[in-house]
Amino acid sequence: MRPKGETLVAVEGLTVRYGRTTALVDVDLSLRSDDFVGVVGPSGAGKTSLLRAVLGLVRPTSGRVHRRADLRAGYVPQIGAVDLTFPLTVAECLLLARARRRNLPWATRSERDQVDGLLDRLRLSGLADRHLRDLSGGQLQRVFIARALMSDPQLLVLDEPTSGIDVSTRHEVLHL
């Protein structure tokens, strides 16, 4: 039996409510560095609320979420949660997620190379200068996955990562 990876996130007795609507009740979860976890359930079951609580984007009504102090997390929201009216190119979108040197407005050669490498890996070569609003749903989803990978995350959280993606790309995404 191989040793388990280190704990990145521990959720204890998590309850999340939005006004009078209860999204989650008394959830316990532990995520380790070597885990690959899928959260499955019907629409409205609280999957997104759980993911957002794990990331610290939603405050629990009760219970606790413990994240490793120096945890680097990448997040791909549902496509419908993104405002595509902001004039942003694919490369600019990825560069906004730079793990280092965020205080400088220009990208280094290695950061531009990282963008090119991620775009190649996700079959998006040649789209770096295209505006997000001009992409197909599948292309947009892959751009957001590349953006999440840009910071070299230890925890990658994908909310409906295969929506709008064809079967062969779905396979590629799940094996990243």
MIPAPA-756185 format. One record per residue (C-alpha): x, y, z. Coordinates in pm, whole numbers, plus 50000, padded with zeros to 5 digits. Example, Ala and Ser with C-alpha at 12.3 -4.5 7.8 and 13.67 -1.06 7.14 Angstrom:
<site c1="51230" c2="49550" c3="50780"/>
<site c1="51367" c2="49894" c3="50714"/>
//
This chain:
<site c1="50000" c2="50000" c3="50000"/>
<site c1="50146" c2="50336" c3="49898"/>
<site c1="50145" c2="50630" c3="50141"/>
<site c1="49871" c2="50887" c3="50101"/>
<site c1="49952" c2="51237" c3="49980"/>
<site c1="49940" c2="51533" c3="50213"/>
<site c1="49604" c2="51687" c3="50306"/>
<site c1="49535" c2="52004" c3="50108"/>
<site c1="49179" c2="52072" c3="50228"/>
<site c1="48968" c2="51933" c3="50513"/>
<site c1="48599" c2="52015" c3="50535"/>
<site c1="48421" c2="51946" c3="50863"/>
<site c1="48046" c2="51974" c3="50922"/>
<site c1="48004" c2="52227" c3="50639"/>
<site c1="47663" c2="52386" c3="50603"/>
<site c1="47600" c2="52662" c3="50347"/>
<site c1="47282" c2="52867" c3="50324"/>
<site c1="47184" c2="53152" c3="50096"/>
<site c1="46911" c2="53335" c3="50282"/>
<site c1="46642" c2="53075" c3="50345"/>
<site c1="46781" c2="52833" c3="50088"/>
<site c1="47006" c2="52556" c3="50219"/>
<site c1="47267" c2="52441" c3="49969"/>
<site c1="47473" c2="52202" c3="50186"/>
<site c1="47416" c2="52035" c3="50523"/>
<site c1="47689" c2="51888" c3="50746"/>
<site c1="47938" c2="51790" c3="50474"/>
<site c1="48274" c2="51631" c3="50560"/>
<site c1="48546" c2="51596" c3="50299"/>
<site c1="48921" c2="51554" c3="50286"/>
<site c1="49124" c2="51630" c3="49973"/>
<site c1="49480" c2="51504" c3="49946"/>
<site c1="49749" c2="51591" c3="49697"/>
<site c1="49714" c2="51260" c3="49513"/>
<site c1="49331" c2="51258" c3="49495"/>
<site c1="49121" c2="51279" c3="49180"/>
<site c1="48765" c2="51351" c3="49296"/>
<site c1="48443" c2="51402" c3="49108"/>
<site c1="48133" c2="51553" c3="49266"/>
<site c1="47818" c2="51426" c3="49098"/>
<site c1="47457" c2="51516" c3="49160"/>
<site c1="47148" c2="51677" c3="49012"/>
<site c1="47118" c2="52046" c3="48938"/>
<site c1="47073" c2="52243" c3="49260"/>
<site c1="47231" c2="51974" c3="49480"/>
<site c1="47505" c2="52209" c3="49608"/>
<site c1="47802" c2="52097" c3="49398"/>
<site c1="47909" c2="52451" c3="49307"/>
<site c1="47852" c2="52569" c3="49665"/>
<site c1="48084" c2="52295" c3="49789"/>
<site c1="48355" c2="52385" c3="49539"/>
<site c1="48328" c2="52755" c3="49621"/>
<site c1="48342" c2="52684" c3="49995"/>
<site c1="48654" c2="52471" c3="49946"/>
<site c1="48815" c2="52766" c3="49767"/>
<site c1="48704" c2="53018" c3="50029"/>
<site c1="48470" c2="53200" c3="49790"/>
<site c1="48165" c2="53131" c3="50003"/>
<site c1="48141" c2="53161" c3="50381"/>
<site c1="48004" c2="52856" c3="50562"/>
<site c1="47692" c2="52905" c3="50772"/>
<site c1="47844" c2="52647" c3="51005"/>
<site c1="48132" c2="52404" c3="51002"/>
<site c1="48488" c2="52469" c3="50891"/>
<site c1="48708" c2="52452" c3="50586"/>
<site c1="49079" c2="52408" c3="50658"/>
<site c1="49311" c2="52480" c3="50365"/>
<site c1="49684" c2="52434" c3="50375"/>
<site c1="49826" c2="52782" c3="50439"/>
<site c1="50033" c2="52809" c3="50120"/>
<site c1="49787" c2="52625" c3="49896"/>
<site c1="49791" c2="52729" c3="49529"/>
<site c1="49452" c2="52658" c3="49374"/>
<site c1="49329" c2="52688" c3="49017"/>
<site c1="48957" c2="52735" c3="48953"/>
<site c1="48748" c2="52692" c3="48639"/>
<site c1="48396" c2="52827" c3="48699"/>
<site c1="48090" c2="52728" c3="48503"/>
<site c1="48093" c2="52907" c3="48166"/>
<site c1="47766" c2="53087" c3="48247"/>
<site c1="47933" c2="53259" c3="48545"/>
<site c1="48178" c2="53448" c3="48321"/>
<site c1="48119" c2="53797" c3="48177"/>
<site c1="48235" c2="53783" c3="47816"/>
<site c1="48168" c2="54150" c3="47741"/>
<site c1="48504" c2="54256" c3="47891"/>
<site c1="48749" c2="54298" c3="47599"/>
<site c1="49010" c2="54039" c3="47689"/>
<site c1="49221" c2="53822" c3="47461"/>
<site c1="49303" c2="53458" c3="47528"/>
<site c1="49667" c2="53538" c3="47615"/>
<site c1="49564" c2="53826" c3="47845"/>
<site c1="49320" c2="53595" c3="48023"/>
<site c1="49595" c2="53343" c3="48093"/>
<site c1="49847" c2="53606" c3="48200"/>
<site c1="49603" c2="53738" c3="48462"/>
<site c1="49660" c2="53410" c3="48645"/>
<site c1="50040" c2="53438" c3="48666"/>
<site c1="50164" c2="53283" c3="48987"/>
<site c1="50456" c2="53521" c3="49020"/>
<site c1="50536" c2="53881" c3="48926"/>
<site c1="50172" c2="53996" c3="48927"/>
<site c1="50291" c2="54345" c3="49015"/>
<site c1="50444" c2="54398" c3="48669"/>
<site c1="50214" c2="54483" c3="48377"/>
<site c1="50419" c2="54302" c3="48114"/>
<site c1="50486" c2="53934" c3="48073"/>
<site c1="50832" c2="53783" c3="48076"/>
<site c1="50957" c2="53562" c3="47793"/>
<site c1="50909" c2="53253" c3="48013"/>
<site c1="50550" c2="53356" c3="48095"/>
<site c1="50473" c2="53405" c3="47725"/>
<site c1="50632" c2="53065" c3="47657"/>
<site c1="50416" c2="52912" c3="47931"/>
<site c1="50105" c2="53063" c3="47768"/>
<site c1="50207" c2="52922" c3="47428"/>
<site c1="50278" c2="52581" c3="47582"/>
<site c1="49942" c2="52562" c3="47758"/>
<site c1="49758" c2="52675" c3="47443"/>
<site c1="49941" c2="52407" c3="47242"/>
<site c1="49865" c2="52142" c3="47503"/>
<site c1="49493" c2="52227" c3="47496"/>
<site c1="49477" c2="52250" c3="47116"/>
<site c1="49430" c2="52629" c3="47116"/>
<site c1="49740" c2="52728" c3="46918"/>
<site c1="49687" c2="53040" c3="46710"/>
<site c1="49412" c2="53178" c3="46933"/>
<site c1="49626" c2="53387" c3="47173"/>
<site c1="49517" c2="53719" c3="47020"/>
<site c1="49150" c2="53629" c3="46977"/>
<site c1="48895" c2="53788" c3="47210"/>
<site c1="48718" c2="53553" c3="47452"/>
<site c1="48377" c2="53653" c3="47317"/>
<site c1="48479" c2="53519" c3="46973"/>
<site c1="48549" c2="53162" c3="47089"/>
<site c1="48326" c2="52857" c3="47072"/>
<site c1="48201" c2="52708" c3="47400"/>
<site c1="48457" c2="52428" c3="47387"/>
<site c1="48743" c2="52666" c3="47309"/>
<site c1="48638" c2="52896" c3="47592"/>
<site c1="48626" c2="52607" c3="47837"/>
<site c1="48977" c2="52500" c3="47739"/>
<site c1="49102" c2="52860" c3="47778"/>
<site c1="48972" c2="52865" c3="48135"/>
<site c1="49138" c2="52532" c3="48206"/>
<site c1="49465" c2="52673" c3="48069"/>
<site c1="49418" c2="52981" c3="48288"/>
<site c1="49370" c2="52761" c3="48595"/>
<site c1="49688" c2="52569" c3="48507"/>
<site c1="49887" c2="52890" c3="48458"/>
<site c1="49959" c2="52924" c3="48830"/>
<site c1="50086" c2="52566" c3="48859"/>
<site c1="49815" c2="52477" c3="49114"/>
<site c1="49840" c2="52209" c3="49378"/>
<site c1="49458" c2="52191" c3="49381"/>
<site c1="49266" c2="52221" c3="49056"/>
<site c1="48892" c2="52282" c3="49096"/>
<site c1="48679" c2="52245" c3="48784"/>
<site c1="48307" c2="52325" c3="48792"/>
<site c1="48146" c2="52137" c3="48501"/>
<site c1="48477" c2="52117" c3="48313"/>
<site c1="48348" c2="51919" c3="48017"/>
<site c1="48041" c2="52125" c3="47932"/>
<site c1="48052" c2="52234" c3="47570"/>
<site c1="48349" c2="52011" c3="47487"/>
<site c1="48351" c2="51731" c3="47231"/>
<site c1="48422" c2="51372" c3="47335"/>
<site c1="48791" c2="51360" c3="47232"/>
<site c1="48870" c2="51690" c3="47410"/>
<site c1="48675" c2="51568" c3="47715"/>
<site c1="48909" c2="51269" c3="47731"/>
<site c1="49216" c2="51497" c3="47706"/>
<site c1="49086" c2="51734" c3="47977"/>
<site c1="49020" c2="51454" c3="48224"/>
<site c1="49371" c2="51314" c3="48172"/>
<site c1="49553" c2="51645" c3="48229"/>
//
